[in-house]
Amino acid sequence: VQLQAFGGGLVQAEGSLRLSCAASGRIFTHLVMGWFRQAPGKEREFVATINRGGDYTDVADSVKDRFTISRDNAKSMMYLQMSSLKAEDAAVYYCSAHGGTLLANRVPHYNYWGQGTQVTVSS
């Protein structure tokens, strides 16, 4: 499975940004997808995950009500809509996938990782 995340950039605090993740190499609907992020000097942390069908999601408390995860199975794409961005949201964002059936919020659960896209939030 190859994953490519894109859409990061510089945004002002309280602004919005949409990240995208393109998947290839495996039937997309066989994958549970997730977003993680890693700030400098910190461990990679869970942001959001979505099940194969796109009808169940789990989102970290720190971004709940601000971030929305979604997927388009026809296009083999996953998205992360981010709004009301804060300085603490600045990080490299990674898309990830695993071939199981359950939502997962820990790094070891995921087999596949994209290269990451940088999100910078200016105050």
Backbone as XML, in Angstrom:
<?xml version="1.0"?>
<chain id="A" units="angstrom">
  <residue number="1" name="VAL">
    <atom name="N" x="0.845" y="-1.189" z="0.000"/>
    <atom name="CA" x="0.000" y="0.000" z="0.000"/>
    <atom name="C" x="0.887" y="1.248" z="0.000"/>
  </residue>
  <residue number="2" name="GLN">
    <atom name="N" x="0.579" y="2.137" z="-0.896"/>
    <atom name="CA" x="1.295" y="3.411" z="-0.922"/>
    <atom name="C" x="0.319" y="4.517" z="-0.527"/>
  </residue>
  <residue number="3" name="LEU">
    <atom name="N" x="0.787" y="5.340" z="0.384"/>
    <atom name="CA" x="-0.034" y="6.444" z="0.874"/>
    <atom name="C" x="0.707" y="7.750" z="0.649"/>
  </residue>
  <residue number="4" name="GLN">
    <atom name="N" x="-0.004" y="8.725" z="0.174"/>
    <atom name="CA" x="0.601" y="10.034" z="-0.038"/>
    <atom name="C" x="-0.298" y="11.101" z="0.560"/>
  </residue>
  <residue number="5" name="ALA">
    <atom name="N" x="0.209" y="11.788" z="1.548"/>
    <atom name="CA" x="-0.527" y="12.867" z="2.188"/>
    <atom name="C" x="-0.128" y="14.191" z="1.575"/>
  </residue>
  <residue number="6" name="PHE">
    <atom name="N" x="-1.085" y="15.062" z="1.404"/>
    <atom name="CA" x="-0.781" y="16.395" z="0.889"/>
    <atom name="C" x="-1.846" y="17.365" z="1.357"/>
  </residue>
  <residue number="7" name="GLY">
    <atom name="N" x="-1.572" y="18.637" z="1.124"/>
    <atom name="CA" x="-2.515" y="19.667" z="1.523"/>
    <atom name="C" x="-2.074" y="20.501" z="2.704"/>
  </residue>
  <residue number="8" name="GLY">
    <atom name="N" x="-0.943" y="20.168" z="3.305"/>
    <atom name="CA" x="-0.449" y="20.951" z="4.414"/>
    <atom name="C" x="0.024" y="22.322" z="3.963"/>
  </residue>
  <residue number="9" name="GLY">
    <atom name="N" x="0.326" y="23.151" z="4.931"/>
    <atom name="CA" x="0.798" y="24.484" z="4.601"/>
    <atom name="C" x="0.767" y="25.390" z="5.813"/>
  </residue>
  <residue number="10" name="LEU">
    <atom name="N" x="0.893" y="26.666" z="5.551"/>
    <atom name="CA" x="0.863" y="27.682" z="6.595"/>
    <atom name="C" x="-0.529" y="28.271" z="6.675"/>
  </residue>
  <residue number="11" name="VAL">
    <atom name="N" x="-1.079" y="28.309" z="7.876"/>
    <atom name="CA" x="-2.414" y="28.846" z="8.080"/>
    <atom name="C" x="-2.408" y="29.672" z="9.354"/>
  </residue>
  <residue number="12" name="GLN">
    <atom name="N" x="-3.230" y="30.699" z="9.376"/>
    <atom name="CA" x="-3.338" y="31.514" z="10.576"/>
    <atom name="C" x="-4.178" y="30.808" z="11.633"/>
  </residue>
  <residue number="13" name="ALA">
    <atom name="N" x="-3.909" y="31.132" z="12.874"/>
    <atom name="CA" x="-4.711" y="30.580" z="13.969"/>
    <atom name="C" x="-6.181" y="30.889" z="13.722"/>
  </residue>
  <residue number="14" name="GLU">
    <atom name="N" x="-7.018" y="29.931" z="14.057"/>
    <atom name="CA" x="-8.466" y="29.982" z="13.829"/>
    <atom name="C" x="-8.837" y="29.757" z="12.366"/>
  </residue>
  <residue number="15" name="GLY">
    <atom name="N" x="-7.842" y="29.508" z="11.521"/>
    <atom name="CA" x="-8.128" y="29.220" z="10.127"/>
    <atom name="C" x="-8.443" y="27.764" z="9.894"/>
  </residue>
  <residue number="16" name="SER">
    <atom name="N" x="-8.639" y="27.418" z="8.614"/>
    <atom name="CA" x="-9.008" y="26.059" z="8.239"/>
    <atom name="C" x="-8.051" y="25.532" z="7.176"/>
  </residue>
  <residue number="17" name="LEU">
    <atom name="N" x="-7.980" y="24.212" z="7.119"/>
    <atom name="CA" x="-7.126" y="23.551" z="6.140"/>
    <atom name="C" x="-7.685" y="22.151" z="5.923"/>
  </residue>
  <residue number="18" name="ARG">
    <atom name="N" x="-7.581" y="21.650" z="4.704"/>
    <atom name="CA" x="-8.006" y="20.280" z="4.440"/>
    <atom name="C" x="-6.821" y="19.470" z="3.953"/>
  </residue>
  <residue number="19" name="LEU">
    <atom name="N" x="-6.556" y="18.398" z="4.649"/>
    <atom name="CA" x="-5.522" y="17.461" z="4.226"/>
    <atom name="C" x="-6.164" y="16.335" z="3.434"/>
  </residue>
  <residue number="20" name="SER">
    <atom name="N" x="-5.394" y="15.827" z="2.494"/>
    <atom name="CA" x="-5.851" y="14.701" z="1.682"/>
    <atom name="C" x="-4.814" y="13.595" z="1.732"/>
  </residue>
  <residue number="21" name="CYS">
    <atom name="N" x="-5.280" y="12.389" z="1.542"/>
    <atom name="CA" x="-4.397" y="11.229" z="1.485"/>
    <atom name="C" x="-4.850" y="10.346" z="0.327"/>
  </residue>
  <residue number="22" name="ALA">
    <atom name="N" x="-3.946" y="10.108" z="-0.589"/>
    <atom name="CA" x="-4.229" y="9.245" z="-1.724"/>
    <atom name="C" x="-3.635" y="7.870" z="-1.466"/>
  </residue>
  <residue number="23" name="ALA">
    <atom name="N" x="-4.433" y="6.841" z="-1.675"/>
    <atom name="CA" x="-3.986" y="5.464" z="-1.433"/>
    <atom name="C" x="-3.956" y="4.686" z="-2.736"/>
  </residue>
  <residue number="24" name="SER">
    <atom name="N" x="-2.991" y="3.783" z="-2.833"/>
    <atom name="CA" x="-2.908" y="2.902" z="-3.993"/>
    <atom name="C" x="-2.249" y="1.596" z="-3.577"/>
  </residue>
  <residue number="25" name="GLY">
    <atom name="N" x="-2.392" y="0.592" z="-4.402"/>
    <atom name="CA" x="-1.704" y="-0.663" z="-4.172"/>
    <atom name="C" x="-2.520" y="-1.741" z="-3.494"/>
  </residue>
  <residue number="26" name="ARG">
    <atom name="N" x="-3.677" y="-1.383" z="-3.018"/>
    <atom name="CA" x="-4.547" y="-2.368" z="-2.379"/>
    <atom name="C" x="-5.965" y="-1.836" z="-2.487"/>
  </residue>
  <residue number="27" name="ILE">
    <atom name="N" x="-6.906" y="-2.744" z="-2.446"/>
    <atom name="CA" x="-8.295" y="-2.312" z="-2.526"/>
    <atom name="C" x="-8.593" y="-1.401" z="-1.333"/>
  </residue>
  <residue number="28" name="PHE">
    <atom name="N" x="-8.958" y="-0.181" z="-1.638"/>
    <atom name="CA" x="-9.088" y="0.846" z="-0.602"/>
    <atom name="C" x="-10.120" y="0.468" z="0.445"/>
  </residue>
  <residue number="29" name="THR">
    <atom name="N" x="-11.173" y="-0.174" z="0.020"/>
    <atom name="CA" x="-12.246" y="-0.513" z="0.958"/>
    <atom name="C" x="-11.850" y="-1.646" z="1.903"/>
  </residue>
  <residue number="30" name="HIS">
    <atom name="N" x="-10.654" y="-2.192" z="1.728"/>
    <atom name="CA" x="-10.150" y="-3.203" z="2.650"/>
    <atom name="C" x="-9.292" y="-2.582" z="3.755"/>
  </residue>
  <residue number="31" name="LEU">
    <atom name="N" x="-9.209" y="-1.280" z="3.762"/>
    <atom name="CA" x="-8.328" y="-0.581" z="4.676"/>
    <atom name="C" x="-9.087" y="0.287" z="5.666"/>
  </residue>
  <residue number="32" name="VAL">
    <atom name="N" x="-8.726" y="0.179" z="6.929"/>
    <atom name="CA" x="-9.097" y="1.182" z="7.919"/>
    <atom name="C" x="-8.033" y="2.275" z="7.840"/>
  </residue>
  <residue number="33" name="MET">
    <atom name="N" x="-8.464" y="3.508" z="7.826"/>
    <atom name="CA" x="-7.548" y="4.620" z="7.609"/>
    <atom name="C" x="-7.432" y="5.494" z="8.858"/>
  </residue>
  <residue number="34" name="GLY">
    <atom name="N" x="-6.303" y="6.173" z="8.982"/>
    <atom name="CA" x="-6.119" y="7.033" z="10.133"/>
    <atom name="C" x="-5.217" y="8.213" z="9.837"/>
  </residue>
  <residue number="35" name="TRP">
    <atom name="N" x="-5.322" y="9.209" z="10.671"/>
    <atom name="CA" x="-4.432" y="10.363" z="10.664"/>
    <atom name="C" x="-3.714" y="10.430" z="12.013"/>
  </residue>
  <residue number="36" name="PHE">
    <atom name="N" x="-2.420" y="10.661" z="11.942"/>
    <atom name="CA" x="-1.610" y="10.905" z="13.121"/>
    <atom name="C" x="-0.823" y="12.180" z="12.884"/>
  </residue>
  <residue number="37" name="ARG">
    <atom name="N" x="-0.249" y="12.711" z="13.949"/>
    <atom name="CA" x="0.597" y="13.897" z="13.792"/>
    <atom name="C" x="1.760" y="13.811" z="14.760"/>
  </residue>
  <residue number="38" name="GLN">
    <atom name="N" x="2.817" y="14.522" z="14.374"/>
    <atom name="CA" x="4.012" y="14.530" z="15.213"/>
    <atom name="C" x="4.626" y="15.916" z="15.197"/>
  </residue>
  <residue number="39" name="ALA">
    <atom name="N" x="4.692" y="16.517" z="16.357"/>
    <atom name="CA" x="5.337" y="17.820" z="16.514"/>
    <atom name="C" x="6.797" y="17.596" z="16.902"/>
  </residue>
  <residue number="40" name="PRO">
    <atom name="N" x="7.652" y="18.571" z="16.667"/>
    <atom name="CA" x="9.066" y="18.414" z="17.009"/>
    <atom name="C" x="9.270" y="18.064" z="18.479"/>
  </residue>
  <residue number="41" name="GLY">
    <atom name="N" x="10.056" y="17.037" z="18.734"/>
    <atom name="CA" x="10.361" y="16.636" z="20.094"/>
    <atom name="C" x="9.268" y="15.846" z="20.792"/>
  </residue>
  <residue number="42" name="LYS">
    <atom name="N" x="8.196" y="15.554" z="20.067"/>
    <atom name="CA" x="7.080" y="14.816" z="20.668"/>
    <atom name="C" x="6.856" y="13.507" z="19.932"/>
  </residue>
  <residue number="43" name="GLU">
    <atom name="N" x="6.154" y="12.617" z="20.596"/>
    <atom name="CA" x="5.818" y="11.349" z="19.975"/>
    <atom name="C" x="4.676" y="11.542" z="18.972"/>
  </residue>
  <residue number="44" name="ARG">
    <atom name="N" x="4.615" y="10.619" z="18.055"/>
    <atom name="CA" x="3.511" y="10.636" z="17.096"/>
    <atom name="C" x="2.217" y="10.338" z="17.846"/>
  </residue>
  <residue number="45" name="GLU">
    <atom name="N" x="1.203" y="11.132" z="17.579"/>
    <atom name="CA" x="-0.048" y="10.972" z="18.313"/>
    <atom name="C" x="-1.232" y="10.810" z="17.374"/>
  </residue>
  <residue number="46" name="PHE">
    <atom name="N" x="-2.205" y="10.111" z="17.871"/>
    <atom name="CA" x="-3.426" y="9.837" z="17.132"/>
    <atom name="C" x="-4.244" y="11.096" z="16.938"/>
  </residue>
  <residue number="47" name="VAL">
    <atom name="N" x="-4.830" y="11.225" z="15.749"/>
    <atom name="CA" x="-5.720" y="12.340" z="15.461"/>
    <atom name="C" x="-7.135" y="11.832" z="15.163"/>
  </residue>
  <residue number="48" name="ALA">
    <atom name="N" x="-7.241" y="10.923" z="14.199"/>
    <atom name="CA" x="-8.569" y="10.446" z="13.810"/>
    <atom name="C" x="-8.434" y="9.157" z="13.012"/>
  </residue>
  <residue number="49" name="THR">
    <atom name="N" x="-9.514" y="8.391" z="13.019"/>
    <atom name="CA" x="-9.548" y="7.165" z="12.238"/>
    <atom name="C" x="-10.950" y="6.959" z="11.677"/>
  </residue>
  <residue number="50" name="ILE">
    <atom name="N" x="-11.029" y="6.220" z="10.594"/>
    <atom name="CA" x="-12.314" y="5.985" z="9.935"/>
    <atom name="C" x="-12.362" y="4.554" z="9.442"/>
  </residue>
  <residue number="51" name="ASN">
    <atom name="N" x="-13.521" y="3.928" z="9.558"/>
    <atom name="CA" x="-13.623" y="2.522" z="9.185"/>
    <atom name="C" x="-13.710" y="2.369" z="7.666"/>
  </residue>
  <residue number="52" name="ARG">
    <atom name="N" x="-13.771" y="1.141" z="7.229"/>
    <atom name="CA" x="-13.712" y="0.845" z="5.801"/>
    <atom name="C" x="-14.849" y="1.502" z="5.022"/>
  </residue>
  <residue number="53" name="GLY">
    <atom name="N" x="-16.036" y="1.447" z="5.614"/>
    <atom name="CA" x="-17.195" y="1.979" z="4.911"/>
    <atom name="C" x="-17.360" y="3.481" z="5.040"/>
  </residue>
  <residue number="54" name="GLY">
    <atom name="N" x="-16.612" y="4.080" z="5.967"/>
    <atom name="CA" x="-16.708" y="5.516" z="6.153"/>
    <atom name="C" x="-17.839" y="5.958" z="7.064"/>
  </residue>
  <residue number="55" name="ASP">
    <atom name="N" x="-18.495" y="5.020" z="7.717"/>
    <atom name="CA" x="-19.638" y="5.392" z="8.545"/>
    <atom name="C" x="-19.346" y="5.394" z="10.033"/>
  </residue>
  <residue number="56" name="TYR">
    <atom name="N" x="-18.142" y="4.999" z="10.410"/>
    <atom name="CA" x="-17.743" y="5.096" z="11.806"/>
    <atom name="C" x="-16.389" y="5.789" z="11.890"/>
  </residue>
  <residue number="57" name="THR">
    <atom name="N" x="-16.290" y="6.714" z="12.829"/>
    <atom name="CA" x="-15.044" y="7.445" z="13.017"/>
    <atom name="C" x="-14.729" y="7.549" z="14.503"/>
  </residue>
  <residue number="58" name="ASP">
    <atom name="N" x="-13.480" y="7.841" z="14.778"/>
    <atom name="CA" x="-13.044" y="8.143" z="16.129"/>
    <atom name="C" x="-12.053" y="9.299" z="16.017"/>
  </residue>
  <residue number="59" name="VAL">
    <atom name="N" x="-12.201" y="10.269" z="16.887"/>
    <atom name="CA" x="-11.380" y="11.474" z="16.806"/>
    <atom name="C" x="-10.800" y="11.762" z="18.187"/>
  </residue>
  <residue number="60" name="ALA">
    <atom name="N" x="-9.560" y="12.178" z="18.233"/>
    <atom name="CA" x="-8.913" y="12.505" z="19.500"/>
    <atom name="C" x="-9.653" y="13.641" z="20.197"/>
  </residue>
  <residue number="61" name="ASP">
    <atom name="N" x="-9.678" y="13.578" z="21.502"/>
    <atom name="CA" x="-10.374" y="14.611" z="22.277"/>
    <atom name="C" x="-9.824" y="16.003" z="21.984"/>
  </residue>
  <residue number="62" name="SER">
    <atom name="N" x="-8.529" y="16.075" z="21.726"/>
    <atom name="CA" x="-7.893" y="17.379" z="21.522"/>
    <atom name="C" x="-8.361" y="18.075" z="20.251"/>
  </residue>
  <residue number="63" name="VAL">
    <atom name="N" x="-8.942" y="17.345" z="19.333"/>
    <atom name="CA" x="-9.388" y="17.948" z="18.069"/>
    <atom name="C" x="-10.878" y="17.751" z="17.827"/>
  </residue>
  <residue number="64" name="LYS">
    <atom name="N" x="-11.535" y="17.141" z="18.755"/>
    <atom name="CA" x="-12.971" y="16.885" z="18.593"/>
    <atom name="C" x="-13.711" y="18.204" z="18.411"/>
  </residue>
  <residue number="65" name="ASP">
    <atom name="N" x="-14.685" y="18.194" z="17.554"/>
    <atom name="CA" x="-15.500" y="19.370" z="17.212"/>
    <atom name="C" x="-14.752" y="20.369" z="16.345"/>
  </residue>
  <residue number="66" name="ARG">
    <atom name="N" x="-13.490" y="20.101" z="16.039"/>
    <atom name="CA" x="-12.725" y="20.980" z="15.138"/>
    <atom name="C" x="-12.265" y="20.252" z="13.882"/>
  </residue>
  <residue number="67" name="PHE">
    <atom name="N" x="-11.966" y="18.974" z="13.994"/>
    <atom name="CA" x="-11.458" y="18.188" z="12.871"/>
    <atom name="C" x="-12.488" y="17.146" z="12.480"/>
  </residue>
  <residue number="68" name="THR">
    <atom name="N" x="-12.584" y="16.900" z="11.194"/>
    <atom name="CA" x="-13.491" y="15.881" z="10.667"/>
    <atom name="C" x="-12.749" y="15.001" z="9.690"/>
  </residue>
  <residue number="69" name="ILE">
    <atom name="N" x="-12.838" y="13.703" z="9.908"/>
    <atom name="CA" x="-12.215" y="12.747" z="8.995"/>
    <atom name="C" x="-13.284" y="12.193" z="8.070"/>
  </residue>
  <residue number="70" name="SER">
    <atom name="N" x="-12.912" y="11.970" z="6.825"/>
    <atom name="CA" x="-13.845" y="11.398" z="5.862"/>
    <atom name="C" x="-13.054" y="10.639" z="4.805"/>
  </residue>
  <residue number="71" name="ARG">
    <atom name="N" x="-13.758" y="9.888" z="3.986"/>
    <atom name="CA" x="-13.108" y="9.156" z="2.914"/>
    <atom name="C" x="-14.040" y="9.070" z="1.729"/>
  </residue>
  <residue number="72" name="ASP">
    <atom name="N" x="-13.443" y="8.939" z="0.564"/>
    <atom name="CA" x="-14.185" y="8.734" z="-0.672"/>
    <atom name="C" x="-13.667" y="7.438" z="-1.272"/>
  </residue>
  <residue number="73" name="ASN">
    <atom name="N" x="-14.395" y="6.378" z="-1.068"/>
    <atom name="CA" x="-13.919" y="5.071" z="-1.508"/>
    <atom name="C" x="-13.851" y="4.953" z="-3.035"/>
  </residue>
  <residue number="74" name="ALA">
    <atom name="N" x="-14.658" y="5.701" z="-3.711"/>
    <atom name="CA" x="-14.630" y="5.651" z="-5.181"/>
    <atom name="C" x="-13.333" y="6.250" z="-5.722"/>
  </residue>
  <residue number="75" name="LYS">
    <atom name="N" x="-12.749" y="7.160" z="-4.956"/>
    <atom name="CA" x="-11.515" y="7.826" z="-5.389"/>
    <atom name="C" x="-10.284" y="7.335" z="-4.632"/>
  </residue>
  <residue number="76" name="SER">
    <atom name="N" x="-10.461" y="6.425" z="-3.700"/>
    <atom name="CA" x="-9.351" y="5.937" z="-2.858"/>
    <atom name="C" x="-8.662" y="7.091" z="-2.140"/>
  </residue>
  <residue number="77" name="MET">
    <atom name="N" x="-9.475" y="7.955" z="-1.584"/>
    <atom name="CA" x="-8.972" y="9.148" z="-0.922"/>
    <atom name="C" x="-9.518" y="9.243" z="0.495"/>
  </residue>
  <residue number="78" name="MET">
    <atom name="N" x="-8.705" y="9.817" z="1.371"/>
    <atom name="CA" x="-9.120" y="10.129" z="2.734"/>
    <atom name="C" x="-8.833" y="11.606" z="2.969"/>
  </residue>
  <residue number="79" name="TYR">
    <atom name="N" x="-9.635" y="12.217" z="3.824"/>
    <atom name="CA" x="-9.490" y="13.639" z="4.067"/>
    <atom name="C" x="-9.502" y="13.941" z="5.562"/>
  </residue>
  <residue number="80" name="LEU">
    <atom name="N" x="-8.903" y="15.058" z="5.912"/>
    <atom name="CA" x="-8.998" y="15.577" z="7.268"/>
    <atom name="C" x="-9.301" y="17.065" z="7.153"/>
  </residue>
  <residue number="81" name="GLN">
    <atom name="N" x="-10.529" y="17.429" z="7.456"/>
    <atom name="CA" x="-10.919" y="18.824" z="7.450"/>
    <atom name="C" x="-10.627" y="19.399" z="8.814"/>
  </residue>
  <residue number="82" name="MET">
    <atom name="N" x="-9.767" y="20.407" z="8.854"/>
    <atom name="CA" x="-9.353" y="21.004" z="10.119"/>
    <atom name="C" x="-9.843" y="22.440" z="10.176"/>
  </residue>
  <residue number="83" name="SER">
    <atom name="N" x="-10.458" y="22.802" z="11.265"/>
    <atom name="CA" x="-10.934" y="24.168" z="11.438"/>
    <atom name="C" x="-10.551" y="24.665" z="12.826"/>
  </residue>
  <residue number="84" name="SER">
    <atom name="N" x="-10.677" y="25.962" z="13.010"/>
    <atom name="CA" x="-10.310" y="26.592" z="14.292"/>
    <atom name="C" x="-8.933" y="26.140" z="14.741"/>
  </residue>
  <residue number="85" name="LEU">
    <atom name="N" x="-7.998" y="26.184" z="13.820"/>
    <atom name="CA" x="-6.655" y="25.680" z="14.105"/>
    <atom name="C" x="-5.965" y="26.490" z="15.192"/>
  </residue>
  <residue number="86" name="LYS">
    <atom name="N" x="-5.216" y="25.776" z="16.006"/>
    <atom name="CA" x="-4.486" y="26.378" z="17.108"/>
    <atom name="C" x="-2.989" y="26.144" z="16.910"/>
  </residue>
  <residue number="87" name="ALA">
    <atom name="N" x="-2.201" y="26.897" z="17.642"/>
    <atom name="CA" x="-0.753" y="26.739" z="17.548"/>
    <atom name="C" x="-0.334" y="25.314" z="17.865"/>
  </residue>
  <residue number="88" name="GLU">
    <atom name="N" x="-1.026" y="24.690" z="18.801"/>
    <atom name="CA" x="-0.666" y="23.320" z="19.205"/>
    <atom name="C" x="-1.037" y="22.265" z="18.171"/>
  </residue>
  <residue number="89" name="ASP">
    <atom name="N" x="-1.746" y="22.664" z="17.125"/>
    <atom name="CA" x="-2.053" y="21.728" z="16.040"/>
    <atom name="C" x="-0.908" y="21.640" z="15.031"/>
  </residue>
  <residue number="90" name="ALA">
    <atom name="N" x="0.059" y="22.516" z="15.122"/>
    <atom name="CA" x="1.183" y="22.507" z="14.190"/>
    <atom name="C" x="1.985" y="21.215" z="14.350"/>
  </residue>
  <residue number="91" name="ALA">
    <atom name="N" x="2.202" y="20.530" z="13.253"/>
    <atom name="CA" x="2.899" y="19.242" z="13.285"/>
    <atom name="C" x="3.023" y="18.729" z="11.861"/>
  </residue>
  <residue number="92" name="VAL">
    <atom name="N" x="3.752" y="17.637" z="11.736"/>
    <atom name="CA" x="3.701" y="16.870" z="10.490"/>
    <atom name="C" x="2.558" y="15.880" z="10.635"/>
  </residue>
  <residue number="93" name="TYR">
    <atom name="N" x="1.665" y="15.880" z="9.678"/>
    <atom name="CA" x="0.506" y="15.003" z="9.699"/>
    <atom name="C" x="0.746" y="13.823" z="8.767"/>
  </residue>
  <residue number="94" name="TYR">
    <atom name="N" x="0.487" y="12.633" z="9.296"/>
    <atom name="CA" x="0.712" y="11.400" z="8.553"/>
    <atom name="C" x="-0.607" y="10.679" z="8.320"/>
  </residue>
  <residue number="95" name="CYS">
    <atom name="N" x="-0.786" y="10.178" z="7.118"/>
    <atom name="CA" x="-1.908" y="9.277" z="6.913"/>
    <atom name="C" x="-1.401" y="7.846" z="7.062"/>
  </residue>
  <residue number="96" name="SER">
    <atom name="N" x="-2.285" y="6.994" z="7.506"/>
    <atom name="CA" x="-1.910" y="5.625" z="7.824"/>
    <atom name="C" x="-3.052" y="4.690" z="7.485"/>
  </residue>
  <residue number="97" name="ALA">
    <atom name="N" x="-2.721" y="3.405" z="7.426"/>
    <atom name="CA" x="-3.743" y="2.414" z="7.087"/>
    <atom name="C" x="-3.388" y="1.074" z="7.697"/>
  </residue>
  <residue number="98" name="HIS">
    <atom name="N" x="-4.429" y="0.278" z="7.950"/>
    <atom name="CA" x="-4.206" y="-1.115" z="8.317"/>
    <atom name="C" x="-5.307" y="-1.959" z="7.707"/>
  </residue>
  <residue number="99" name="GLY">
    <atom name="N" x="-5.015" y="-3.234" z="7.569"/>
    <atom name="CA" x="-5.928" y="-4.131" z="6.868"/>
    <atom name="C" x="-6.908" y="-4.847" z="7.763"/>
  </residue>
  <residue number="100" name="GLY">
    <atom name="N" x="-6.997" y="-4.450" z="9.033"/>
    <atom name="CA" x="-7.972" y="-5.058" z="9.923"/>
    <atom name="C" x="-9.346" y="-4.460" z="9.724"/>
  </residue>
  <residue number="101" name="THR">
    <atom name="N" x="-10.210" y="-4.725" z="10.689"/>
    <atom name="CA" x="-11.582" y="-4.248" z="10.580"/>
    <atom name="C" x="-11.960" y="-3.234" z="11.645"/>
  </residue>
  <residue number="102" name="LEU">
    <atom name="N" x="-11.137" y="-3.124" z="12.668"/>
    <atom name="CA" x="-11.499" y="-2.267" z="13.801"/>
    <atom name="C" x="-10.825" y="-0.907" z="13.723"/>
  </residue>
  <residue number="103" name="LEU">
    <atom name="N" x="-11.505" y="0.098" z="14.226"/>
    <atom name="CA" x="-10.880" y="1.403" z="14.377"/>
    <atom name="C" x="-9.728" y="1.274" z="15.371"/>
  </residue>
  <residue number="104" name="ALA">
    <atom name="N" x="-8.675" y="2.037" z="15.148"/>
    <atom name="CA" x="-7.507" y="1.931" z="16.015"/>
    <atom name="C" x="-6.913" y="3.310" z="16.235"/>
  </residue>
  <residue number="105" name="ASN">
    <atom name="N" x="-6.437" y="3.554" z="17.459"/>
    <atom name="CA" x="-5.889" y="4.871" z="17.767"/>
    <atom name="C" x="-4.457" y="4.817" z="18.266"/>
  </residue>
  <residue number="106" name="ARG">
    <atom name="N" x="-3.767" y="3.729" z="17.979"/>
    <atom name="CA" x="-2.381" y="3.609" z="18.392"/>
    <atom name="C" x="-1.486" y="3.339" z="17.203"/>
  </residue>
  <residue number="107" name="VAL">
    <atom name="N" x="-0.302" y="3.890" z="17.213"/>
    <atom name="CA" x="0.638" y="3.748" z="16.104"/>
    <atom name="C" x="0.904" y="2.295" z="15.726"/>
  </residue>
  <residue number="108" name="PRO">
    <atom name="N" x="1.153" y="1.394" z="16.696"/>
    <atom name="CA" x="1.498" y="0.008" z="16.316"/>
    <atom name="C" x="0.402" y="-0.735" z="15.561"/>
  </residue>
  <residue number="109" name="HIS">
    <atom name="N" x="-0.817" y="-0.236" z="15.601"/>
    <atom name="CA" x="-1.907" y="-0.920" z="14.903"/>
    <atom name="C" x="-1.820" y="-0.750" z="13.390"/>
  </residue>
  <residue number="110" name="TYR">
    <atom name="N" x="-1.069" y="0.231" z="12.956"/>
    <atom name="CA" x="-1.068" y="0.589" z="11.538"/>
    <atom name="C" x="0.167" y="0.029" z="10.829"/>
  </residue>
  <residue number="111" name="ASN">
    <atom name="N" x="-0.088" y="-0.590" z="9.689"/>
    <atom name="CA" x="0.980" y="-1.215" z="8.905"/>
    <atom name="C" x="1.593" y="-0.279" z="7.871"/>
  </residue>
  <residue number="112" name="TYR">
    <atom name="N" x="0.806" y="0.670" z="7.414"/>
    <atom name="CA" x="1.211" y="1.481" z="6.282"/>
    <atom name="C" x="1.173" y="2.954" z="6.657"/>
  </residue>
  <residue number="113" name="TRP">
    <atom name="N" x="2.184" y="3.681" z="6.166"/>
    <atom name="CA" x="2.318" y="5.097" z="6.491"/>
    <atom name="C" x="2.708" y="5.896" z="5.264"/>
  </residue>
  <residue number="114" name="GLY">
    <atom name="N" x="2.140" y="7.080" z="5.177"/>
    <atom name="CA" x="2.560" y="8.011" z="4.150"/>
    <atom name="C" x="3.744" y="8.827" z="4.636"/>
  </residue>
  <residue number="115" name="GLN">
    <atom name="N" x="4.199" y="9.741" z="3.801"/>
    <atom name="CA" x="5.415" y="10.489" z="4.093"/>
    <atom name="C" x="5.181" y="11.707" z="4.980"/>
  </residue>
  <residue number="116" name="GLY">
    <atom name="N" x="3.974" y="12.130" z="5.170"/>
    <atom name="CA" x="3.675" y="13.259" z="6.036"/>
    <atom name="C" x="3.587" y="14.570" z="5.293"/>
  </residue>
  <residue number="117" name="THR">
    <atom name="N" x="2.778" y="15.445" z="5.822"/>
    <atom name="CA" x="2.644" y="16.794" z="5.264"/>
    <atom name="C" x="2.648" y="17.779" z="6.424"/>
  </residue>
  <residue number="118" name="GLN">
    <atom name="N" x="3.391" y="18.846" z="6.262"/>
    <atom name="CA" x="3.609" y="19.802" z="7.344"/>
    <atom name="C" x="2.452" y="20.780" z="7.457"/>
  </residue>
  <residue number="119" name="VAL">
    <atom name="N" x="1.979" y="20.969" z="8.670"/>
    <atom name="CA" x="0.987" y="22.000" z="8.969"/>
    <atom name="C" x="1.622" y="22.982" z="9.945"/>
  </residue>
  <residue number="120" name="THR">
    <atom name="N" x="1.636" y="24.231" z="9.563"/>
    <atom name="CA" x="2.183" y="25.284" z="10.399"/>
    <atom name="C" x="1.080" y="26.287" z="10.703"/>
  </residue>
  <residue number="121" name="VAL">
    <atom name="N" x="0.950" y="26.637" z="11.958"/>
    <atom name="CA" x="-0.097" y="27.566" z="12.376"/>
    <atom name="C" x="0.555" y="28.823" z="12.926"/>
  </residue>
  <residue number="122" name="SER">
    <atom name="N" x="0.233" y="29.942" z="12.349"/>
    <atom name="CA" x="0.801" y="31.217" z="12.801"/>
    <atom name="C" x="-0.203" y="31.950" z="13.682"/>
  </residue>
  <residue number="123" name="SER">
    <atom name="N" x="0.316" y="32.596" z="14.689"/>
    <atom name="CA" x="-0.568" y="33.313" z="15.622"/>
    <atom name="C" x="-0.693" y="34.777" z="15.235"/>
  </residue>
</chain>
